[in-house]
Amino acid sequence: MSNFKIRTETIKPAKILDYFVETNEDRKIIEQLKSDTPIVLVGSRGVGKSFLLRVAETELKKDIGNSKIVPVYISFTEGSVLQLTDEHDFYQWMLAKMCSAFLRSLKKLGISMPVSLLGGKPEDEEETYLTKLIGEFEQTWKDNSKVIDSGDLPTIDDFKDTVEDICEEADIESVNFFIDEAAHILRPAQQRQFFNLYRDINSPYINCNAAIYPGVTSFGNNFQPSHDATFLYLERDVSSAGYVEYMRSIVEKQADSNLLGKIAKNMGNFSILTYAANGNPRALLKTLTQAASISSRDVNTTIKSFYKSDIWEEHTLLSNKYSGFTEFIDWGRNFVEDYILPDTKEKNDTYIPEGKKSTRFFWIHRDAPEAVKKALNLLCYTGIISLHTEAVKATQSRVGTRYSVNFGCLLSLENIPVSTGLPIVKNTAIKRMTEYGESHVAYNSLNPIVTDFDDSVINNALNDQLSKSVDFLDLPSWLIESLKSIELTQIKDVLDATESRIQQAYYVGKVRSRYIKNEATSAVFEYLSG
């Protein structure tokens, strides 16, 4: 069976282009990321935001001699474990991460530091100081009572001035930061701090790009989305020409010859699996591991199980992690399962035999309760639905927002998806949307105690999550068992484990321990970040 890499974090940066399958849309995004325009890349989990940031970084590295643009990739995923008593400390942590990543990128590119970043410290002392400071911030999940002294960090203005001096002395055109996991779901205070930093740091010599999730981001009062950045939305059009071949090419980058042979023999079944993935490469790779034979029986079973059960687990896990938002999360699932999907299927069952266009779209009146809109935003984050178009006129010229429901969820309602799925996918029309007005009966059941995504609900949740079993992590069963065999049974155990500790597992040496540590740590941060 092919051992797929489903997270960009587990791919070595030097190998990233080996996995890249280019489309015209991806190329446009990459070129904009490499430009001097601040970009915010928006997309749900698994669609490829991190991957495109890495591709842009790699291409700039290869072209450094011509472009003279220094790319700096940073992940803020560790922000999910910070337990800070002072909100400003998060700003300082981010700035320290940017300083450290900048120094590291210059060293890897062989560019000497003509001036000091930290007030005259030698380069090796700068790196040591930053590493220690970042480590202290990232250990606050254990004990946040310790006062962290970040007094040697430059101010944001000093940082910008120093970068300008370095660029002019070293003949660098600019520095492009690529910030991944920039705004953690349901952490409004962190999100506001990030966008303050994002706005503050852009300059003629610094261009900041960031990847965020749809629907769940607080920008704060200082950042104005329409003025301070260009927003790009990463969605892959299932109905576009070449979609199936594109998804097949992604699989071919990793699949063994056995799987490729089965795909070639069962292209019709494979096509339905790609359509069900709704343009999400991670979903396709996950479902392929469950339907490796690509037989009609396996594909039908996988679509039903994955999109009726597995895909909802991520959404429901938000409720387990953030109990204060349970009412939003549970209501959203019930609304989709009890109204959106049945109503959409009923229309398609009528339209398709009559030769009419099918649908996967629905419309929500702009005056629907705010709590309903928040619940829908969470569904966008997990990819169950997607926001299609705002300010859309519906019946009687009423105005609202058009959404689309995940194709996999829709196909999972079919008795035999491989037989009846294609007409649904191929004949979809946006005008056949189901309308839900401002006073729909379903809204009455959403009366949350918590009316906003407030940080006070978040801050009490981390310790509970760290104490949960490693079974909650999205890892292969063999890796879970390896961790348990050396008594790394809780998520906090994995977070705290060293490579030497992991080497205590049976038949695990230095190389394998590093692989296990990287995979496990990535899964921990993905779980904790939402």
Secondary structure, 3 states (H helix, E strand, C coil): CCCCCCCHHHCCHHHHHHHCCCCHHHHHHHHHHCCCCCEEEECCCCCCHHHHHHHHHHHHHHCHHHHCEEEEEEECHHHHHCCCCCHHHHHHHHHHHHHHHHHHHHHHCCCCCCCCCCCCCCHHHHHHHHHHHHHHHHCCCCCCCCCCCCCCCCCHHHHHHHHHHHHHHHCCCEEEEEEECCCCCCCHHHHHHHHHHHHHHCECCEEEEEEECCCCCCCCCCCCHHHHCEEEECCCCCCCCCHHHHHHHHHHCCCCHHHHHHHHHCHHHHHHHHHHCCCCHHHHHHHHHHCCCCCHHHHHHHHHHHHHHHHHHHHHHHHHHCHHHHHHHHHHHHHHHHHHHHHHHHHHHHHHHHCCCECCEEEEECCCCHHHHHHHHHHHHCCCEEEEEEEEECHHHCEEEEEEECHHHHHCCCCCHHHHHHHHHHCECCCCCEEECCCCHHHHHCCCCCCCCCHHHHHCCHHHHHCCEHHHCCCCHHHHHHHHHCCCCEHHHHHHCCHHHHCCCCCCCHHHHHHHHHHHHHHHHHHHCC
